Amino acid sequence: MTHKAATASIHRMFALISACFVIVILLAFFSGPLLTCIGKVPVLDEPPTAADAVVVLYTGVEYYPRLIEAARIYNEGHVKKVVINGNRKTDVLRGIEKMGFAPSCHWAEDYVRILELFGVPRSNIITISAENVFDTISEAKAVGSALLARNIHAIILTTSKFHTRRARHIWQAAFKHEIDVTAVAAKSDPYTPSRWWKEGRQIRWVMAEYGAWGYYWWQRMINHTIEMGR
């Protein structure tokens, strides 16, 4: 199969998947149980086990429930370290910094104080500056590499409920046997699989999450096609 033919085949497959997704969504509006099923699929809430650290994912929404969940996991004795990352920057912000702007405090200070409030000592918090991260994949690569450099090989990821399954898949695909990954959903996260379609922001979360899955697999197919064509 030529590269052009393979690409055309992928386009047709993507169009079919998109059509099926639209049909499912339309049918779902007539069925509460089906909508609930759609809402539950992205959620993966595993029981926490002993690990080197709990990693609070930054990319996405509803960050504070993730911090609270990390503190709970720490206080239950599953880990000895809590890892947070952030300090995202754009070219515009870097330009402003060159003009003399400087933050009033360290980028992680507020998050560290929240963790302290929930019982995590500052000395047991690891902060990782990940300036160029823009999605879950780039976050996994940047933070995961920093963890390996610190000899951390077993982690618990905590993130929004609807983000758990995709986050764990991406981390496992990125590091395979180098890092053992468990995903735990933030319990105080407001996402509700049984009624997500009744609130605008939750509808956006679900649509964005399924869209992110579609984009992830689309990129995988494109990369695979390119590799076959070489």
trRosetta pair geometry for C-beta under 8 A, 3 or more apart (Angstrom, degrees):
i j d omega theta_ij theta_ji phi_ij phi_ji
1 5 5.0 -126 -169 89 85 121
1 6 5.0 104 133 -63 119 92
1 9 7.5 -24 -169 -5 142 144
1 228 7.7 8 74 139 101 136
2 5 4.6 92 54 9 82 102
2 6 6.8 -147 92 -6 41 88
2 229 7.7 50 179 -118 47 102
3 6 5.8 -56 -146 37 29 112
3 7 6.3 31 155 -21 64 107
3 225 6.8 108 -145 160 72 97
3 226 7.7 48 -137 -108 114 45
3 228 7.8 162 -97 90 73 89
3 229 3.8 47 -87 -116 108 140
4 7 5.8 -55 -149 35 29 111
4 8 6.5 29 153 -18 63 106
5 8 5.7 -53 -149 36 33 112
5 9 6.4 36 151 -21 65 105
6 9 5.6 -53 -151 34 32 114
6 10 6.5 34 151 -20 64 103
6 225 4.7 164 132 -143 126 110
6 228 6.6 169 -118 81 169 134
6 229 7.0 -143 39 -62 145 106
7 10 5.6 -52 -151 34 33 112
7 11 6.5 38 150 -22 65 103
7 225 6.2 118 -75 164 66 155
8 11 5.5 -50 -150 32 34 115
8 12 6.6 34 152 -18 65 102
9 12 5.8 -53 -151 35 33 110
9 13 6.4 33 151 -19 65 106
10 13 5.5 -54 -147 37 33 113
10 14 6.2 33 154 -20 67 105
10 218 7.9 111 172 -146 114 70
10 221 5.2 151 -134 143 124 129
10 222 6.9 128 165 -78 164 62
10 225 6.2 -70 -39 -55 143 147
11 14 5.8 -55 -147 36 29 110
11 15 6.4 30 153 -20 63 106
12 15 5.6 -54 -148 35 32 112
12 16 6.4 32 153 -19 65 105
13 16 5.7 -55 -151 35 31 111
13 17 6.3 30 153 -18 65 106
13 221 7.6 -151 80 -150 138 163
14 17 5.7 -52 -146 37 33 111
14 18 6.2 35 153 -21 65 106
14 214 7.9 100 -146 -174 93 104
14 218 6.1 55 -109 -110 127 106
14 221 8.0 -163 -62 63 104 155
15 18 5.6 -54 -147 36 30 113
15 19 6.3 31 153 -20 64 105
16 19 5.7 -53 -147 35 31 111
16 20 6.3 30 154 -18 64 106
17 20 5.7 -55 -149 37 31 111
17 21 6.3 33 152 -23 65 106
17 214 7.0 161 126 -129 130 107
18 21 5.6 -53 -149 33 31 113
18 22 6.5 31 153 -19 64 104
18 214 7.7 77 -84 -148 79 146
19 22 5.8 -53 -150 35 32 110
19 23 6.4 32 152 -19 65 106
20 23 5.7 -55 -150 36 32 113
20 24 6.3 34 153 -21 66 105
21 24 5.7 -53 -149 35 31 112
21 25 6.4 31 153 -19 64 106
21 210 7.0 149 -151 157 131 133
21 214 7.6 -30 -59 -78 161 136
22 25 5.7 -55 -149 36 31 112
22 26 6.4 31 153 -18 65 106
23 26 5.8 -55 -149 36 31 110
23 27 6.3 26 155 -14 66 108
24 27 5.8 -59 -148 41 30 108
24 28 6.0 39 151 -33 65 107
24 34 7.9 -150 -174 167 82 122
24 38 7.3 144 147 -92 115 127
25 28 5.4 -50 -146 27 30 118
25 29 7.2 37 155 -28 59 95
25 38 8.0 103 -98 -129 64 163
26 29 6.2 -49 -164 17 33 111
27 30 6.2 -68 -171 38 45 104
27 31 6.5 0 148 11 76 119
27 34 6.7 -58 119 126 94 164
28 31 5.9 -86 -144 56 38 91
28 34 4.8 -138 -120 112 73 112
28 35 4.7 114 177 -77 103 76
28 38 5.8 -1 -125 -15 148 147
28 197 7.6 -174 135 -79 112 152
29 35 7.5 78 -84 -72 32 121
29 197 7.5 -173 -107 -174 68 150
31 34 3.8 49 102 16 123 115
31 35 6.4 165 94 -15 66 83
32 35 5.6 -59 -148 37 31 112
32 36 6.3 33 155 -21 67 105
33 36 5.5 -52 -148 34 33 114
33 37 6.5 37 153 -21 64 102
34 37 5.5 -49 -151 33 35 115
34 38 6.5 38 149 -19 64 102
35 38 5.5 -51 -150 35 34 113
35 39 6.4 33 151 -18 65 107
35 196 7.4 -158 162 53 100 89
35 197 5.1 -55 -168 -12 139 139
36 39 5.5 -58 -150 39 33 113
36 40 6.3 29 154 -21 67 107
36 193 6.0 78 -160 140 66 86
36 194 4.9 15 -122 -119 110 58
37 40 5.8 -57 -145 35 30 108
37 41 6.8 47 156 -39 63 96
38 41 6.2 -39 -155 7 30 117
38 206 7.0 66 135 -171 102 134
39 42 7.7 -63 -175 28 35 96
39 43 7.7 21 143 -14 63 117
39 162 7.8 -68 -165 -101 68 108
39 192 7.7 -3 169 115 145 46
39 193 3.5 154 125 -155 109 69
39 194 6.8 -152 80 -48 146 24
39 196 4.5 163 -115 8 129 131
39 197 7.6 -114 -61 -27 123 85
39 206 6.3 -60 -108 -105 72 134
40 43 5.5 -70 -160 34 50 115
40 193 4.5 79 -71 -177 65 150
41 165 7.4 -74 146 19 58 165
42 161 7.8 95 103 129 95 68
42 162 4.5 36 102 -162 134 67
42 163 7.1 9 159 -61 117 20
42 164 7.2 121 146 45 72 73
42 165 5.2 -149 -169 31 45 119
42 166 6.6 -21 -151 -18 94 100
42 206 7.3 -167 5 -129 142 69
42 209 4.9 16 -114 147 159 145
42 210 7.5 -106 -64 -62 123 69
42 213 7.9 -131 -103 -44 101 131
43 161 5.0 -8 -116 168 106 89
43 162 6.2 -47 -70 -95 78 42
43 164 5.9 46 -151 42 45 120
43 165 6.5 36 66 -27 6 107
43 185 6.3 3 -156 -75 93 148
43 191 7.9 -179 -85 115 116 129
43 193 6.0 -78 -13 -64 143 135
44 164 4.3 -152 54 117 76 111
44 165 3.9 118 -15 -80 117 75
44 168 6.0 -85 87 17 144 138
44 183 5.1 50 101 86 106 134
44 185 7.4 154 77 -48 41 103
45 161 7.1 -22 -64 -133 111 84
45 164 6.3 19 -68 142 56 177
45 183 7.3 -97 -105 114 28 85
45 184 6.3 52 -153 -147 67 47
45 185 4.1 -56 -96 10 101 112
46 168 8.0 90 -6 -90 129 157
46 182 5.0 -125 92 -168 136 90
46 183 5.5 93 13 62 110 63
46 184 6.1 -89 61 -77 71 65
47 184 7.9 32 -157 -101 10 103
48 51 7.6 -93 -170 1 86 115
48 54 7.9 -17 -135 -96 128 116
48 73 5.2 -173 -120 -132 162 105
48 76 7.0 104 80 82 141 139
48 78 4.5 -29 144 -120 121 167
48 156 5.4 17 -131 -122 96 150
48 182 6.5 129 -124 121 49 141
48 184 5.3 1 -69 -74 93 145
49 78 6.7 127 113 -150 13 111
49 156 7.6 166 47 -79 58 111
49 182 6.0 160 29 -61 94 163
50 78 5.9 -145 -98 -158 40 63
50 79 7.7 149 -157 -73 47 53
50 154 7.6 26 116 126 65 143
51 54 6.9 106 78 -67 128 61
51 78 6.3 23 24 152 85 92
51 79 5.2 -24 74 -88 85 100
51 154 4.3 -144 -142 129 75 94
51 155 5.4 112 173 -119 135 15
51 156 4.9 172 30 -26 156 87
51 180 7.3 -148 -121 90 99 103
51 182 6.6 -134 -61 26 139 119
52 79 6.7 28 109 -139 21 96
52 80 7.5 -53 -169 40 44 91
52 81 6.7 -10 148 38 68 116
52 152 4.4 -177 111 -144 146 82
52 153 6.4 94 -14 42 143 51
52 154 4.9 122 -5 60 91 77
52 155 6.3 -44 56 -75 90 62
53 79 5.3 98 -128 -167 22 132
53 80 7.4 -63 -87 61 64 60
53 81 3.9 -40 -107 81 100 102
53 82 6.7 166 -165 -93 89 16
53 83 5.0 60 154 -20 135 109
53 126 6.9 -28 -139 23 149 131
53 147 7.2 -143 50 -134 137 114
53 152 5.4 -18 10 -148 122 137
53 155 5.5 -21 72 -116 78 86
53 156 7.5 -144 108 30 42 75
54 70 4.7 167 116 -141 129 84
54 73 4.7 115 -81 93 155 139
54 74 6.3 -113 20 -56 132 83
54 78 7.2 70 -58 92 113 110
54 79 4.8 -169 -23 25 86 160
54 81 7.5 -178 25 94 62 56
54 82 5.5 -18 65 -116 94 68
54 83 7.0 -172 88 24 42 79
54 155 7.0 131 -113 -168 25 76
54 156 4.4 -28 -112 69 78 103
54 157 7.8 162 -163 -88 65 12
54 158 5.9 22 178 -10 109 114
54 184 7.8 -43 -139 41 112 129
55 83 4.5 -21 -109 69 69 116
55 85 8.0 8 -166 -8 93 107
55 143 6.5 116 -159 152 132 137
55 147 7.3 -47 -84 -78 132 140
55 155 5.0 16 -11 -178 114 132
55 156 7.0 172 20 79 71 47
55 157 5.4 -29 68 -105 100 61
55 158 7.2 169 78 21 48 71
56 63 7.8 74 164 -166 114 83
56 66 4.9 119 -154 141 96 111
56 67 5.9 34 -132 -85 152 57
56 70 4.8 -53 -70 -52 106 148
56 82 6.8 29 -20 179 109 94
56 83 6.7 -171 18 87 73 58
56 84 4.9 -8 54 -102 120 76
56 85 7.6 -178 77 17 78 69
56 111 8.0 -176 90 -175 154 131
56 158 5.7 -26 -106 67 61 99
56 159 7.8 138 -162 -77 48 63
57 60 6.7 39 123 18 110 121
57 66 6.5 -109 52 -152 68 152
57 136 7.3 6 -162 -123 134 86
57 139 6.5 83 -149 137 88 149
57 157 6.1 33 -36 -167 111 99
57 158 7.1 -160 9 82 84 46
57 159 4.1 -1 41 -90 128 111
57 163 7.1 -143 87 126 149 137
57 167 6.0 -78 -66 -139 163 144
58 63 6.6 18 -141 -122 56 120
58 84 7.2 92 -67 -172 107 74
58 85 5.2 -114 -14 81 131 80
58 86 5.1 178 -128 -83 155 75
58 88 7.8 -176 131 -39 135 112
58 130 7.5 166 39 54 142 126
58 133 7.5 87 71 99 119 143
58 139 6.6 -168 49 -132 89 137
59 133 6.6 -114 -63 144 115 115
59 134 7.6 80 -116 147 124 19
59 135 5.9 107 -164 -156 153 24
59 136 5.4 -153 82 -73 143 57
59 139 4.9 -130 -13 -38 126 149
60 63 7.6 145 82 -74 79 75
60 136 7.6 38 -47 -70 106 97
60 159 6.7 74 40 -167 155 108
60 160 5.6 -136 141 6 142 126
60 163 5.5 -22 -112 -84 162 158
61 160 6.4 37 71 -61 72 153
61 205 6.9 -103 43 -100 136 107
62 65 5.3 -6 161 23 102 115
62 66 7.2 119 119 -21 75 94
62 160 5.2 97 66 -95 118 114
62 186 7.2 -174 129 74 112 147
62 189 5.3 93 138 -134 146 86
62 190 6.6 -149 -112 21 143 90
62 191 7.6 -137 14 -27 165 95
63 66 5.5 -61 -165 32 45 117
63 67 6.7 43 146 -20 75 101
64 67 5.5 -47 -151 31 43 113
64 68 6.5 42 152 -18 68 102
64 114 7.0 -112 -137 -167 88 158
65 68 5.5 -53 -148 37 37 114
65 69 6.2 39 153 -21 68 105
65 160 7.3 81 74 -100 123 68
65 186 3.9 108 132 151 101 136
65 187 7.4 -151 -174 61 108 44
65 188 4.2 -155 -129 82 103 89
65 189 4.3 164 111 -70 159 62
65 190 7.6 -159 -44 -16 151 66
66 69 5.7 -52 -147 36 31 112
66 70 6.4 35 152 -22 64 104
66 158 5.2 148 -156 120 79 98
66 159 5.8 7 -111 -113 124 33
66 160 7.0 -60 -63 -50 107 59
66 186 4.8 -85 -82 -73 51 139
66 189 7.6 47 -56 -72 68 108
67 70 5.7 -53 -149 33 31 113
67 71 6.5 32 153 -19 64 104
67 84 7.5 18 -103 -97 93 127
67 111 6.2 -144 -103 -155 138 87
67 114 5.2 30 145 113 150 129
67 115 6.0 -111 -171 -71 103 80
67 118 7.4 146 139 19 89 146
68 71 5.7 -54 -153 34 32 112
68 72 6.6 34 149 -21 64 104
68 114 7.9 -74 -64 158 68 112
68 118 6.1 -177 -126 -98 60 161
68 186 6.9 89 63 -157 90 104
68 187 8.0 -98 106 53 110 85
68 188 5.5 0 80 27 145 137
69 72 5.5 -52 -151 33 35 114
69 73 6.4 35 152 -18 67 103
69 158 4.5 -178 103 -169 123 141
69 184 6.5 -179 166 117 125 108
69 185 7.5 -123 -128 123 159 35
69 186 4.0 -127 -25 -119 142 70
69 187 6.0 143 -98 11 103 77
69 188 7.1 -154 -54 21 89 89
69 189 7.9 -12 -40 -30 134 96
70 73 5.7 -53 -149 36 32 111
70 74 6.3 34 151 -19 65 106
70 82 5.0 97 158 -140 120 116
70 84 7.9 149 94 -71 176 92
70 115 7.0 -41 94 -114 115 108
70 120 7.5 -4 119 -58 94 154
70 158 5.1 -157 -67 42 78 148
71 74 5.5 -54 -148 37 32 113
71 75 6.1 28 156 -16 67 109
71 82 7.2 2 -79 -93 53 154
71 115 5.6 -176 -79 -142 107 67
71 118 3.5 28 173 116 167 129
71 119 5.9 115 -175 52 109 87
71 120 5.2 -115 -117 -29 85 112
72 75 5.9 -58 -143 40 29 107
72 76 6.3 27 156 -19 64 108
72 118 7.6 -57 -47 168 60 128
72 187 7.5 -12 34 19 166 123
73 76 5.9 -57 -148 36 28 110
73 78 5.1 -62 -179 50 82 127
73 79 6.1 30 133 17 102 111
73 156 5.9 -152 -174 95 155 152
73 158 6.7 -152 -11 -56 143 136
73 184 6.5 130 -80 74 133 161
74 77 8.0 53 168 -60 33 21
74 78 7.4 -90 -89 50 23 80
74 79 5.7 -61 -101 69 65 93
74 80 7.8 97 -142 -121 87 13
74 82 5.5 -45 -66 -58 137 110
74 119 7.3 176 94 100 112 96
74 120 5.2 45 93 -98 162 104
74 124 7.3 128 -154 124 135 134
75 118 7.6 -107 -35 149 131 86
75 119 5.1 45 -85 99 120 141
75 120 7.6 -100 -52 -67 85 74
78 156 6.6 31 128 -23 131 152
79 82 7.1 115 105 -70 130 59
79 156 6.4 -124 -46 19 133 117
80 124 6.3 -114 160 -147 63 120
81 124 5.5 -143 -110 -178 53 79
81 125 7.4 147 -163 -101 70 21
81 126 5.6 28 179 -12 119 112
81 152 7.6 -94 67 -106 143 132
82 115 5.9 -176 92 -148 157 144
82 120 5.3 -9 3 -157 144 151
82 124 6.4 69 14 125 84 87
82 125 5.2 -25 70 -112 97 71
82 126 7.1 -179 87 25 43 73
83 125 7.8 154 -91 -165 27 56
83 126 4.6 -21 -107 70 75 108
83 127 8.0 168 -156 -83 56 22
83 128 6.5 18 -173 -7 99 115
83 143 7.2 121 145 -169 129 115
83 147 6.9 -8 -117 -91 167 105
83 152 7.7 114 -55 154 144 175
83 155 7.6 -42 26 -135 136 123
84 108 6.0 134 96 -141 123 117
84 111 5.3 175 173 133 165 142
84 112 7.6 -144 38 -69 146 68
84 115 7.6 -134 -35 -42 136 142
84 125 6.7 -5 10 -172 107 102
84 126 7.4 161 25 83 59 56
84 127 5.7 -19 71 -110 89 67
84 128 7.3 -178 93 26 40 77
85 127 7.3 139 -96 -167 42 53
85 128 4.2 -31 -101 74 95 97
85 129 7.3 175 -153 -87 77 9
85 130 4.6 28 175 2 121 121
85 133 7.4 54 137 11 127 159
85 139 7.0 150 87 -155 143 96
85 142 7.4 134 -168 106 153 112
85 143 5.1 -100 -43 -93 157 117
85 146 8.0 138 -96 49 124 150
86 107 5.5 -161 102 143 111 119
86 108 6.2 150 44 -85 121 80
86 111 7.2 150 -10 -9 147 152
86 127 7.9 -48 32 -160 91 94
86 129 7.4 -45 74 -121 52 50
86 130 6.9 83 14 42 6 87
87 107 4.1 119 -86 83 85 171
87 108 7.4 -45 -45 -45 98 85
87 129 4.2 -25 52 -140 152 83
87 130 6.6 129 59 42 90 45
87 131 5.6 -51 119 -82 95 69
88 130 7.3 -9 -79 94 66 75
88 131 6.4 126 -135 -152 28 39
88 133 6.3 -91 -102 62 94 83
88 134 7.7 111 -143 -87 121 57
89 93 4.9 -131 -153 81 78 129
89 94 5.7 80 164 -54 122 89
89 131 4.4 -13 22 -163 108 99
89 132 7.3 -35 56 -70 86 52
90 93 4.9 98 50 8 73 99
90 94 7.1 -135 96 -3 40 87
91 94 5.6 -53 -147 38 34 113
91 95 6.4 40 152 -23 65 104
92 95 5.6 -55 -154 33 31 114
92 96 6.6 31 149 -18 64 103
93 96 5.5 -51 -150 35 37 112
93 97 6.4 40 150 -21 66 103
94 97 5.5 -50 -149 34 35 115
94 98 6.6 39 151 -22 64 101
95 98 5.7 -50 -153 30 34 113
95 99 6.9 34 148 -19 62 103
96 99 5.6 -55 -158 32 37 114
96 101 4.6 -5 145 21 92 142
97 100 7.8 -173 -176 42 32 12
97 101 5.3 -85 -95 67 43 88
97 102 7.1 80 -136 -82 82 54
103 106 7.4 111 97 -101 130 10
103 107 6.4 88 59 -72 176 69
105 109 4.4 -54 139 21 123 156
105 110 7.7 114 87 -35 132 79
106 109 4.6 117 63 -43 85 99
106 127 7.9 51 153 143 125 170
107 129 7.1 99 49 -110 140 93
108 111 5.2 -67 -165 50 67 111
108 112 5.4 71 137 -30 91 104
108 127 4.2 -98 -28 -129 174 138
109 112 5.7 -57 -145 35 29 112
109 113 6.4 29 158 -19 64 106
110 113 5.8 -56 -151 35 31 112
110 114 6.6 32 152 -20 64 103
111 114 5.7 -50 -150 32 35 113
111 115 6.6 34 152 -16 65 103
112 115 5.8 -55 -151 37 33 111
112 116 6.4 36 149 -21 65 105
112 122 5.9 51 178 -122 115 89
112 125 5.5 149 -125 107 90 163
112 127 7.1 -45 -67 -65 114 123
113 116 5.4 -50 -147 35 34 115
113 117 6.4 42 150 -26 64 101
114 117 5.5 -49 -153 29 34 117
114 118 6.7 14 154 -3 64 106
115 118 5.9 -67 -151 48 33 99
115 120 4.0 -47 163 57 98 127
115 125 5.7 119 93 -92 155 134
116 119 7.7 129 -173 -4 29 8
116 120 6.2 -89 -80 69 36 69
116 121 7.1 51 -115 -124 81 23
116 122 5.9 -1 -81 -57 117 82
120 124 6.0 -121 -177 79 84 110
120 125 6.1 90 137 -65 119 102
121 124 4.8 77 68 11 89 103
121 125 7.5 -154 98 -16 49 89
122 125 5.7 -59 -155 23 39 116
126 150 7.2 39 -142 -133 153 175
128 142 7.5 150 146 135 123 94
128 143 5.6 119 97 -120 155 79
128 146 4.8 123 -133 110 133 164
130 133 4.2 22 141 -15 114 126
130 139 6.4 82 141 -127 159 67
130 142 4.3 110 -134 125 115 145
130 143 6.1 -44 -68 -59 145 82
130 146 7.9 -113 -75 -13 100 143
132 138 7.1 -104 117 172 78 133
132 142 7.3 166 65 -83 83 144
133 138 4.6 169 -137 115 65 105
133 139 4.6 75 -162 -82 135 68
133 142 5.3 -105 -73 21 110 149
133 143 7.8 27 -86 -29 149 93
134 138 5.5 41 37 44 67 149
135 138 5.5 87 51 19 69 98
135 139 6.8 -127 101 -7 33 96
135 212 7.8 177 -163 -139 121 117
136 139 5.6 -57 -144 38 29 114
136 140 6.3 34 157 -23 65 104
136 163 7.5 -174 -89 -168 136 109
136 166 6.6 75 98 125 172 105
136 167 5.7 -121 -153 -105 132 73
136 170 5.3 114 131 48 111 169
136 212 7.4 73 13 179 127 138
137 140 5.9 -53 -152 32 29 111
137 141 6.6 24 154 -16 63 106
137 170 5.6 -120 -92 -160 65 131
137 174 7.4 158 -151 -72 69 128
137 216 7.6 163 -57 -115 123 99
138 141 5.7 -52 -147 37 35 111
138 142 6.2 28 158 -14 68 109
139 142 6.1 -61 -143 42 28 104
139 143 5.7 8 168 -1 68 116
140 143 6.5 -63 -131 49 20 96
140 144 5.2 21 170 -20 62 123
140 167 7.8 170 -71 -161 115 69
140 170 5.2 -160 -31 129 158 105
140 171 4.9 -150 -134 -92 124 68
140 174 4.9 150 134 11 126 163
140 175 7.7 -134 168 -21 106 105
141 144 6.1 -53 -127 40 16 110
141 145 6.3 17 166 -19 55 111
141 174 6.1 -132 -78 -155 69 140
142 145 6.3 -62 -154 33 21 108
142 146 6.7 16 153 -13 59 110
143 146 5.6 -59 -152 38 35 112
143 147 6.3 38 150 -23 68 104
144 147 5.5 -52 -148 32 33 113
144 148 6.5 33 155 -18 66 102
144 171 6.6 166 -79 -141 130 86
144 174 6.0 147 27 116 170 129
144 175 5.3 -141 -171 -59 140 132
144 178 7.9 87 173 100 112 123
144 179 6.1 -114 -148 -12 103 158
145 148 5.8 -51 -149 34 33 110
145 149 6.6 36 151 -21 63 105
146 149 5.6 -52 -152 33 34 116
146 150 6.7 22 152 -9 63 108
147 150 5.8 -67 -154 44 34 104
147 152 4.1 -81 -176 70 89 117
147 153 7.9 155 139 -68 105 34
147 155 6.7 -31 -158 -58 158 137
147 179 6.7 58 100 -106 134 134
148 151 7.4 40 -174 -80 37 24
148 152 7.0 -97 -73 56 28 68
148 153 7.3 64 -111 -85 69 73
148 175 7.7 -169 -59 -134 123 126
148 178 6.2 -14 -100 165 126 123
148 179 7.0 -97 -71 -61 93 107
152 155 6.5 58 153 -65 111 102
152 179 7.6 28 117 -120 75 104
153 178 6.7 -115 -135 163 91 54
153 179 5.6 -141 -156 -109 50 55
153 180 6.5 54 142 9 74 86
154 179 7.1 174 -81 -164 27 62
154 180 4.3 -6 -114 58 77 110
155 179 6.1 -5 11 -178 108 111
155 180 7.2 157 24 80 57 60
155 181 6.0 -7 68 -111 89 64
155 182 7.3 -160 102 33 49 74
156 182 4.8 -29 -113 74 72 102
156 183 7.7 154 -166 -95 62 16
156 184 5.5 9 178 3 110 118
157 164 7.4 151 103 -138 111 72
157 167 5.6 -168 148 130 151 124
157 168 6.2 -167 44 -82 141 76
157 171 6.5 -172 -55 -10 144 161
157 181 6.1 16 -15 -165 113 98
157 182 7.0 -176 21 86 73 46
157 183 4.9 -22 67 -109 107 67
157 184 7.0 164 80 26 52 67
158 183 7.9 144 -89 -162 34 54
158 184 5.1 -29 -96 76 81 92
158 185 7.5 108 -149 -153 70 7
158 186 5.7 92 172 -68 99 81
159 163 4.5 -89 134 92 123 119
159 164 5.8 170 67 -83 100 62
159 167 5.2 109 26 -21 158 168
159 183 7.3 -42 29 -155 102 97
159 185 7.2 -53 72 -121 57 51
159 186 6.7 -105 114 -18 14 102
160 163 4.4 72 63 11 89 114
160 164 7.4 -134 89 -38 46 76
160 185 7.3 -3 151 -149 24 83
160 186 6.1 -37 -100 30 36 116
160 189 5.0 144 -138 -141 66 145
160 191 6.2 90 177 -11 99 135
160 205 7.5 -115 145 -154 146 133
161 164 6.2 -36 -162 -13 32 115
161 185 4.2 48 -106 -157 67 131
161 186 6.8 -104 -46 50 71 70
161 189 4.9 -176 -17 88 94 140
161 191 4.4 -149 50 70 119 127
161 193 7.5 -117 136 -43 134 97
162 191 5.1 -140 -23 -159 104 163
162 193 7.9 154 -83 -80 90 86
162 205 5.3 109 58 150 159 115
162 206 6.4 -111 -144 -88 148 60
162 209 5.0 -112 152 -61 110 160
163 166 6.2 -73 -163 52 52 103
163 167 5.3 52 147 -30 85 117
163 209 6.7 -131 -86 -113 59 117
164 167 5.8 -63 -143 37 24 111
164 168 6.3 17 166 -15 64 107
164 183 4.4 129 -171 158 93 128
164 184 7.5 -136 -128 78 127 9
164 185 5.0 -67 -55 -77 143 86
165 168 6.3 -59 -150 36 26 105
165 169 6.4 25 154 -18 62 110
165 183 7.2 165 -79 97 31 165
166 169 5.7 -57 -148 37 32 113
166 170 6.2 31 156 -20 67 107
166 209 6.7 -164 -9 -163 143 91
166 212 6.3 59 -168 108 165 119
166 213 6.0 -119 -99 -80 123 87
166 216 7.2 -180 -153 -22 111 160
167 170 5.9 -57 -149 36 28 109
167 171 6.4 23 157 -14 64 109
167 183 6.2 134 82 -118 103 126
168 171 5.8 -58 -146 40 32 108
168 172 6.0 29 158 -17 68 109
168 181 5.5 162 -146 130 81 122
168 182 7.6 -24 -119 -174 124 15
168 183 3.9 -86 -59 -41 124 130
169 172 5.9 -59 -146 40 27 108
169 173 6.1 25 157 -18 64 110
170 173 5.8 -56 -144 38 28 109
170 174 6.2 25 157 -20 63 111
170 216 7.4 -103 -85 -133 103 140
171 174 5.7 -58 -144 37 29 110
171 175 6.2 -21 173 21 65 111
171 179 6.8 -79 167 93 101 127
171 181 4.7 137 109 -107 126 161
172 175 6.9 -82 -135 55 22 77
172 176 6.9 69 174 -92 60 33
172 181 5.4 -126 -67 41 81 134
173 176 7.3 15 -156 -62 20 71
175 178 4.3 -100 -179 61 92 105
175 179 4.1 11 126 26 149 104
175 181 7.5 117 62 -37 120 119
185 189 6.5 -94 170 26 92 136
186 189 4.1 99 85 -37 101 107
190 202 7.7 -116 117 -76 94 108
191 196 6.7 9 -164 -101 79 109
191 202 6.0 139 -127 -125 70 104
191 205 6.3 -115 -105 109 116 161
192 195 4.9 -6 111 50 122 88
192 196 6.0 -176 77 -65 64 67
192 199 8.0 80 40 16 108 132
192 202 6.9 -38 41 -123 74 157
193 196 6.1 -16 -128 -28 27 115
195 198 4.8 -32 173 22 91 123
195 199 7.3 64 128 -6 89 100
195 202 7.9 55 107 92 63 163
196 199 6.8 -82 -162 44 39 92
196 202 4.0 -139 -154 147 76 123
196 203 6.6 143 148 -71 84 49
196 205 7.3 -104 -158 65 121 108
196 206 5.4 98 145 -42 143 134
197 202 7.5 -95 -48 100 21 109
197 203 6.0 71 -127 -89 47 96
197 206 7.8 -42 -73 30 68 156
198 202 7.7 13 57 57 56 131
199 202 4.4 64 77 16 102 111
199 203 6.8 -172 87 -15 49 85
200 203 5.7 -56 -151 31 31 113
200 204 6.6 29 154 -17 65 104
201 204 5.6 -52 -154 35 37 114
201 205 6.5 42 147 -24 66 101
202 205 5.3 -45 -147 31 40 116
202 206 6.4 37 155 -17 67 102
203 206 6.0 -56 -149 37 30 107
203 207 6.2 25 156 -14 65 110
204 207 5.9 -58 -141 42 29 108
204 208 5.9 27 160 -18 65 112
205 208 5.9 -63 -147 40 24 109
205 209 6.1 23 157 -21 64 110
206 209 5.8 -55 -145 34 29 110
206 210 6.5 22 160 -10 64 105
207 210 6.2 -58 -148 41 29 104
207 211 6.1 31 153 -19 63 112
208 211 5.5 -58 -146 41 30 115
208 212 6.2 35 153 -25 66 104
209 212 5.6 -49 -147 31 31 112
209 213 6.7 34 151 -18 62 100
210 213 5.5 -47 -151 33 37 114
210 214 6.5 39 150 -19 65 103
211 214 5.5 -53 -150 36 34 113
211 215 6.3 33 153 -18 67 104
212 215 5.7 -51 -144 38 32 110
212 216 6.3 40 153 -26 63 104
213 216 5.6 -53 -149 32 30 115
213 217 6.6 18 159 -9 65 106
214 217 6.3 -61 -148 42 29 101
214 218 6.0 34 153 -24 65 111
215 218 5.4 -54 -143 37 31 117
215 219 6.3 32 158 -19 65 104
216 219 6.1 -59 -156 35 26 108
216 220 6.6 26 148 -19 62 107
217 220 5.3 -49 -147 34 39 117
217 221 6.4 40 154 -20 67 101
218 221 5.9 -55 -151 35 30 109
218 222 6.4 30 152 -18 64 107
219 222 5.6 -53 -145 37 33 113
219 223 6.2 32 157 -17 66 106
220 223 6.0 -57 -147 38 28 109
220 224 6.2 29 154 -20 63 109
221 224 5.6 -55 -146 37 30 113
221 225 6.2 33 154 -22 65 105
222 225 5.7 -54 -149 33 29 112
222 226 6.5 30 153 -19 63 105
223 226 5.7 -53 -149 35 32 113
223 227 6.4 33 153 -19 65 105
224 227 5.7 -55 -150 36 32 112
224 228 6.4 32 152 -20 65 105
225 228 5.7 -55 -150 35 32 111
225 229 6.4 28 153 -19 65 109
226 229 5.8 -60 -150 36 30 110
226 230 6.9 39 153 -34 62 99
227 230 6.0 -47 -157 14 34 114
